[in-house]
Amino acid sequence: MERLLKEKDAAYIKDLFEKNLKDDVTLTLFFETNGEKITKFNEQYLPYTEEIVKEVAELSPKIKLNIYKDDVEKEKEYGVKAISALFIEGSKTNKNIVYYGIPSGHEFSSLLEDIVDVSKGETELPVDIKEKVRKISSPVEILVFVTPTCPYCPRAVRTAHQFALENPNIIGAMIEANEFPDWSNEFNVYAVPKVVINGGKAEFEGALPEDAFLQSVYEALGIKLI
């Protein structure tokens, strides 16, 4: 397979990492080759997902890459729900920042920004939003359905992932809607971004501002946001 990153783009990303990465980041990618979790909808993307993750990892010595194939125990440890699954890990994460499906198109920028945030161990969320996110003590799962061509999706993904970085009780998961049609059908995804919180306790379409997004998280928990 030819390299996916053009030389100019790779040079830009390498410079971005050199200037911004602080601590090590681990990219952990899960595949299966026996087909149990692979469908005709997403198997075509798997080689490209693996290649793009490898190329990104090569651009900084601070990025470590683990690839697991058919490792049931590791999948259980990480709580993998579908293949492919890419986790971004750092000293302040709890296996709770994940991409299901290829991080391509507009979502590639989300991947790069997530790596920087995880390396720094902090987000650029407003202080008041950070405080309210950190107060959440119950489990929260945020699913953000996207497509690579959606220009508004990265904002929703980034917000979910930043919430997850601020609070280990929160799982932020990007789901590439085209790769997982059954998942999309389950949650009636007709437009993206579609955000589903705690299995549908709260949901919305569109890229909401952080405060409105957080309001939906609190709504899913049955808590009034002050």
C-alpha positions as MATLAB code, in Angstrom:
seq = 'MERLLKEKDAAYIKDLFEKNLKDDVTLTLFFETNGEKITKFNEQYLPYTEEIVKEVAELSPKIKLNIYKDDVEKEKEYGVKAISALFIEGSKTNKNIVYYGIPSGHEFSSLLEDIVDVSKGETELPVDIKEKVRKISSPVEILVFVTPTCPYCPRAVRTAHQFALENPNIIGAMIEANEFPDWSNEFNVYAVPKVVINGGKAEFEGALPEDAFLQSVYEALGIKLI';
ca = [
       0.000    0.000    0.000;
       1.233    3.487   -0.857;
       1.768    5.895    1.993;
      -1.376    7.849    2.791;
       0.246   10.998    4.160;
       1.774   13.280    1.597;
       5.311   14.428    2.348;
       4.164   17.992    2.990;
       1.437   16.878    5.376;
       3.787   14.548    7.243;
       6.296   17.380    7.688;
       3.563   19.640    9.077;
       2.380   16.991   11.552;
       5.932   16.167   12.643;
       6.534   19.841   13.384;
       3.208   20.050   15.239;
       4.220   17.143   17.443;
       7.731   18.463   18.070;
       6.327   21.769   19.285;
       3.403   20.468   21.315;
       3.907   16.940   22.648;
       4.963   16.803   26.280;
       4.529   13.265   27.637;
       4.356    9.955   25.811;
       1.118    8.937   24.112;
       0.131    5.369   23.262;
      -2.058    4.543   20.304;
      -3.688    1.158   20.823;
      -5.407   -0.302   17.773;
      -7.618   -3.385   17.751;
      -8.364   -5.602   14.774;
      -9.706   -9.084   14.262;
      -8.711  -11.295   11.387;
     -11.171  -14.110   12.066;
     -14.089  -12.007   10.916;
     -16.265  -12.264   14.023;
     -16.523   -8.490   14.416;
     -15.848   -7.526   10.814;
     -18.636   -6.824    8.339;
     -18.692   -6.130    4.625;
     -19.261   -2.482    5.481;
     -16.010   -1.895    7.314;
     -13.526   -4.541    6.213;
     -12.467   -2.383    3.269;
     -11.352    0.372    5.662;
      -9.226   -1.780    7.968;
      -5.947   -1.675    5.984;
      -6.232    2.102    5.643;
      -6.943    2.551    9.330;
      -3.863    0.520   10.222;
      -1.695    2.393    7.726;
      -2.737    5.879    8.824;
      -2.186    5.056   12.493;
       1.267    3.641   11.717;
       2.244    6.705    9.704;
       1.135    9.082   12.450;
       3.029    7.105   15.104;
       6.214    7.326   13.032;
       6.200   11.112   13.231;
       7.213   11.401   16.890;
       9.318    9.320   19.291;
       6.794   10.262   21.969;
       4.077    8.222   20.251;
       4.008    4.499   20.991;
       1.894    2.102   18.939;
       0.304   -1.180   19.981;
      -1.692   -3.255   17.517;
      -3.709   -6.228   18.749;
      -5.320   -8.747   16.435;
      -7.670  -11.458   17.679;
      -6.685  -10.742   21.285;
      -9.854  -11.491   23.232;
      -8.335  -10.759   26.622;
      -7.044   -7.345   25.574;
     -10.365   -6.511   23.933;
     -12.096   -7.344   27.191;
      -9.621   -5.246   29.170;
     -10.300   -2.213   26.980;
     -14.018   -2.825   26.615;
     -13.832   -2.993   22.822;
     -17.311   -2.918   21.289;
     -16.482   -3.081   17.598;
     -13.593   -3.422   15.156;
     -11.656   -1.359   14.387;
     -11.088    0.430   17.686;
      -8.358    2.972   18.325;
      -7.634    4.137   21.876;
      -5.524    7.189   22.676;
      -3.814    6.726   26.021;
      -1.761    8.921   28.300;
      -1.003    9.296   31.977;
      -4.400   10.893   32.664;
      -6.644    8.701   30.533;
      -8.557    5.578   31.486;
      -8.950    3.765   28.158;
     -11.811    6.166   27.589;
     -10.888    8.072   24.415;
     -11.686    5.903   21.424;
     -12.300    5.956   17.674;
     -14.462    3.248   16.158;
     -13.699    3.280   12.471;
     -11.190    5.132   10.364;
     -10.247    8.654   11.568;
     -10.167   10.095    8.069;
     -11.376   13.232    6.357;
     -12.274   15.936    8.815;
     -11.808   13.491   11.697;
      -8.082   13.244   11.035;
      -7.707   16.691   12.589;
      -9.546   15.427   15.680;
      -7.024   12.609   15.991;
      -4.063   14.984   15.879;
      -5.607   17.389   18.383;
      -6.497   14.518   20.718;
      -2.902   13.278   20.651;
      -1.680   16.739   21.634;
      -4.226   17.065   24.451;
      -3.473   13.615   25.839;
       0.264   14.318   25.717;
      -0.198   17.565   27.615;
      -2.671   15.947   30.000;
      -5.025   18.888   29.708;
      -7.664   20.430   27.484;
      -8.502   23.949   26.391;
     -12.042   23.793   27.772;
     -13.179   26.880   29.720;
     -12.396   26.653   33.436;
     -16.045   26.624   34.498;
     -16.822   23.781   32.073;
     -13.832   21.793   33.340;
     -15.035   22.136   36.932;
     -18.536   20.914   36.075;
     -17.201   18.010   34.007;
     -14.907   16.917   36.837;
     -17.814   16.854   39.305;
     -19.478   13.989   37.444;
     -19.150   10.854   39.570;
     -21.374    8.445   37.608;
     -20.408    6.512   34.466;
     -21.086    8.352   31.220;
     -20.771    6.976   27.688;
     -20.873    9.512   24.867;
     -21.224    8.129   21.341;
     -20.598   10.610   18.526;
     -21.667    9.355   15.100;
     -19.789   11.008   12.233;
     -18.878   10.745    8.577;
     -15.497   11.780    7.134;
     -17.028   14.514    4.962;
     -18.939   16.229    7.775;
     -17.258   19.564    8.638;
     -19.191   19.935   11.897;
     -18.443   16.502   13.305;
     -14.924   17.171   14.629;
     -16.238   19.733   17.104;
     -18.631   17.186   18.610;
     -15.928   14.510   18.732;
     -13.442   16.866   20.299;
     -15.888   17.941   22.989;
     -16.674   14.335   23.910;
     -12.985   13.437   24.007;
     -12.065   16.505   26.044;
     -14.759   15.643   28.576;
     -13.261   12.140   28.759;
      -9.770   13.529   29.313;
     -11.050   15.731   32.128;
     -12.952   12.915   33.852;
     -12.105    9.167   33.820;
     -15.780    8.371   34.482;
     -16.594    9.532   30.961;
     -16.069    7.483   27.796;
     -15.931    9.514   24.603;
     -16.308    7.439   21.444;
     -16.306    8.513   17.807;
     -18.236    6.130   15.565;
     -17.855    6.286   11.793;
     -21.522    5.880   10.840;
     -20.901    4.326    7.417;
     -18.678    1.591    8.840;
     -21.208    0.579   11.469;
     -24.694    0.752    9.897;
     -26.249   -1.559   12.494;
     -24.999    0.723   15.254;
     -26.282    3.748   13.357;
     -29.676    2.130   12.835;
     -29.916    1.229   16.509;
     -29.697    4.898   17.448;
     -31.628    6.284   14.453;
     -28.713    8.168   12.963;
     -30.124   10.107   10.007;
     -27.837   13.138   10.226;
     -24.395   13.753   11.664;
     -23.003   14.577   14.056;
     -25.439   12.594   16.179;
     -24.574   12.407   19.866;
     -26.037    9.665   22.058;
     -25.412    9.725   25.806;
     -25.819    6.684   28.048;
     -27.703    4.637   25.494;
     -30.167    7.382   24.608;
     -30.911    8.917   27.988;
     -30.099   12.122   26.137;
     -29.267   12.725   22.497;
     -28.993   15.498   19.969;
     -27.858   16.326   16.452;
     -25.316   18.972   15.600;
     -22.149   20.382   17.140;
     -23.358   22.158   20.256;
     -21.253   24.574   22.319;
     -19.524   22.948   25.287;
     -22.027   24.248   27.849;
     -25.038   22.955   25.921;
     -23.269   19.640   25.307;
     -22.575   19.342   29.025;
     -26.206   20.143   29.781;
     -27.180   17.045   27.805;
     -24.696   14.940   29.777;
     -26.229   16.133   33.034;
     -29.700   15.495   31.579;
     -28.731   11.895   30.852;
     -27.708   11.529   34.494;
     -30.910   13.134   35.753;
     -28.990   15.986   37.315;
     -29.742   19.663   36.967;
     -26.761   21.633   35.705;
     -26.193   24.709   37.826;
];
